[in-house]
């Protein structure tokens, strides 16, 4: 059963939450995404963006309804735990934490690699270690001293990462060649499905951005509104970026998979544009890190608060700053260890499938929470009855069916191990 929030203060409004979500979704992926998608579908790539945006919007509508019903901090974990109990919450919470930790480790390494390409001193050894240390624990300091400071940094990073992308869109349109956007045939369902599966991961992040639900002002209205604003913003920006990149580089776009946007900017604005977009990529990755270290530790806090994890210290709130400071420190420390060890690469497959399972749990939670309503409900409710939740469930199952056999085996083993840990914890609780 969800416990009452103790010590957390509601300070995040629509703008702050929208910026938080956009900051997480538009991470490092968009700076390489156009070339990858173009290699699958060429000029018809825009269709995949619209298709994937529609699919993701349905899943996020489920988040919006669940988020307006369950307003405690913890995001998707809290929704699943409220609907299905401790065991489902335990599995969902660890999948949420694990996928975010591996993603943090990957992005932080990508960030130091980009900087290392410009300044080789950071490429390896002690300077690389110190850079990652300062990155993780600098974020810890900012987010421990207060949510206001953390959200303020998120707003700043969101603005800074959008500026180079918006400039590329605005300036780049004058160099778009219409013939580069022309395609004769619609893509096949198989090709569209394969491409959308890749794009699906580029749209991830909303679930992390709304973890701060327990600190949102008027969450029943703020959360749905922020999700609508952020998803619409992301889809429009993605479509425009793909249009400009495809329109400027044409059939050469798939050849620049390392930095397609920087290459597009080079064609449009010269060497300055190239460096400007490289800097934009660094800011975007930094912004992603600031967002996840603001949000993800609150799942750790929520698991401890609800006694799913029997470590009471993780749910402590700082007396002066009103933040879950121990959860933040522990989360960042694990992420830092993964980042410097590089061992996360062998477990990256878990991160790719865990988010799909988490989405499935949230969509199912919407149905369960509706059935359990005993009183009139004045929060957000998805229009169209059961249509959207059921479609979302079908879409997620479709994506999961496209995982490789090895991915399915690793996912099944992970769930089995977590189930065993849960049973051991429950046994120890009963015994004590």
FENWODA-V352028 format. One line per field, one symbol per residue. ss: DSSP state (@ for helix, = for strand, . for the rest). Layout:
# FENWODA-V352028
ss = ???
This chain:
# FENWODA-V352028
ss = ...........=.@@@@@@@@@@@@....@@@@@@@@@@@@@@@@@@@@@@@@@@@@@@@@@@@@@@@@......@@@@@@@@@.@@@@@@@@@@@@@@@@@@@@@@@@@@@@@@@@@.@@@..@@@@@@@@@@@@@@@@@@@@..@@@@@@@@@@@@@@@@@@@@@@@@@@@@@..@@@@.......@@@@@@@@@@@@@@...@@@@.@@@@@=..@@@@@@@@@@@@@@@@@@@@@@@@@@@@@@@@@@@@@....@@@@@@@@@@.@@@@@@@@@@@@@@@@@@@@@@@@@.@@@@@@@@@......@@@@.........@@@@@@@@@@@@@@@@@.@@@@@@@@@@@@@@@@@@@@@@@@@@@@@@..............@@@@@@@@@@@@@@@...@@@@@@@@@@@@@@@@@@@@@@@@@@@.
